[in-house]
Amino acid sequence: MRKVQFCCGPNKLDGWENYDRDVDISKPLPFENDSIDFAFCEHGAEHISPLEGFRWLKECRRVLKPGGVVRVIVPDVVKIWQLADDDYFDFVDKQMDAWWKAAGSAVPQHPCNDKTAFETILRCHGHKAAYTKELLFAFIAAAGLDVIPAHYGESIFPELNGVDQHFKLMGLERCKLESVVGEGIKKA
């Protein structure tokens, strides 16, 4: 069984081929057709343009074996707008100066609120795309995969349970609050 993780950063999964900058997901993937059972990308697709994200999903379809699955997790700007709470605002507020300076932007006034949290997810961290649940699912379906909604930390596929690790950077509840999870299965 071949399992490939993209945009892994320091999150190396045992039993997986872990790729970060050594595989550019904005370019054609360096894998043979029908060669991968599972692909995973957590908080990575938002770092490329929407068109590149769509093309990456099409590439995932190409390299997945029939019955293979891709799991994608991205921040959902609508969830952040609607669900961000004081805990989320406090977390962003503590990081905001560094994040905005790294993005080359003037730091907004503190404390963080729904508007600054929304703009921070768009502007900081090198993000080039904004996703919602509907957009992610549309991209997966338009790439030729059958969409399977999923939840953070959970999958109907045992191989994909426990792979989500972004929470280590921000806490589980905050990660669940901001993340949308979609899986796509390649039909024969």
N, C-alpha and C positions, 0 to 999 in steps of 0.2 A: 504494500500500500504506500502510495506516495502522497505526502502532505506538504504543502508549500505555504509559508507565511510571508507576506509582503509588508514592507514598512515596519519592520519589527523593532527598530531601535534597540534598547537594551533588553527587550522582552524575548528571550530565546526560549522556544518551546522544545522540550525533549521529544524526540521522534519526528520532528519536523525539519524541513529545509528552511532555514531562517534567512531571509534576504532583507536588506535595508537599502542603502544607496548603491549596492552592487547590482541591483536589478531596478531599473528606472521604469516604473509602471506607466509613465506617459509615453513609452515607446513599445514596439512589439515585444512580447515576452519571449525569452530565449529558451523555449521549451517546445518539444514536438507536439503535434496534434494528438489529442486523446491520450495524454500521458500522465495526468494528475488526477488523483481521487478527491482531494480536498484542497481548497485554497482559502486563505484567511487574510483579511486586512482590517485592522482595527485603528481607527482614527488616522488614516493615511490618505484616503481618496479625496478628502477636502484640501489636500496640499497640491492638487493638480487642477487644471481647468475643468469645467463641466464636460466639455467635448472630450478631453483626454480621459476623464473618468468613465464616460460612456464607452470609449474605445477600449479602455482597460477591461471593462466587463465583457465586451465582445471577445477580447483576447482570452479572458478566463474561459469563456464558453469554448473557444477553439482548443485550448489545452486540456480542459477537463475531459475525462473519460465519460462515456455514456453512464448516467447515474451519479456522476461526480457533482460536488457541491462547492459553491463559493459562499463564504460568510463575510459580510461587509458591515462594519460599524462606523458610523460617522456622527458628528454632532448634528442635532436637529434644531435649527434656529427657531422654529415655532414652539417646540417644547421648552426651550430656554426662555422665550418670551412669555409663555403662558404659565410655566411651572416654577421658575426660579424663585427661591425663597430667601429668607434672611441668612441661612447657612451658606447657600450658594453665593449670595452677594458678598458675605464676609470673606469667603475663600477668594473670590475674584479681587476684592478690594486689597487683600494682603499681597497679591501677585501683580496687581495692575501696573504699578510704576515700572517694574522690570519688563513686563510684556509689551507695554506701549513704547517704551524707549527702544527695545529691541526691534520693534516694527518701524522705528524712525518717526514716531508720531508724538505730538504733544499729549501729555497725560491728562485725561479728563479729571474734573473735580471729584474728590472723594465725598461722601462714601458712594460705593457702587449702588446702582439701582437697576431696574429692568432695562432701561435704555442703554446704560453703559455696559451692562453684561451682554446685551445683544450686539452692540457695536464691537466689543472686545472679541467675541467669537468670530466676527467677520474680519476684523482688521489684524489681529495678532496671530502668533504661532505660525506664520507663513501660510495661512489659509488662502486659497485661491477660488474656493467654491463654497456655496452655502447649500445645505441639503435640508429637506423635510422628509418625513416618512413617505409621503406620496411620490415625491421626486425620486427617492432612492428606489422604491418599488417599480416605478415606471422605467427607470434606467435598466434595472435587472430584467424586467419583462421585455423591453425593446431590444436588449442584447440577445434575446432568444432563449432565456432561461425561465423556468417556472418559479414564481415567487413563493417563498415560504416565510411568512412573518415569524420573527423570533423575538426573544427577550434577552436582555443583557444577562450573561452567565448561563443561559439555558439554550438548548438545542434538542431537536428530536433525533439528532445524529450523535451517538455516543462519542465519536471522534472529535466533535466540536464542543462538547461540554467541558467547561473549565479552561478554555483557551483565552478567554477575555481577561486582559491584565491591565488595561488603562486605568482602572480604579486605583492602582497602586500610586498613581500620581496625584489623585484628587479625592479619594475616598469613594466607597461603593455607592452610597446614596446620591452623591453629586454626579457620579458617572452615569448611573441609571437615569437621573433626571435629564441629562443633556443628550444622551445617546439614543439613536435609532439603530435597530439591528434588522438586517434583511439577509435571507439566504436565497440562493438561486440554484436549482438543480437542472442539470443538462439531461434532457430526455434523449433517448436513442433516436 
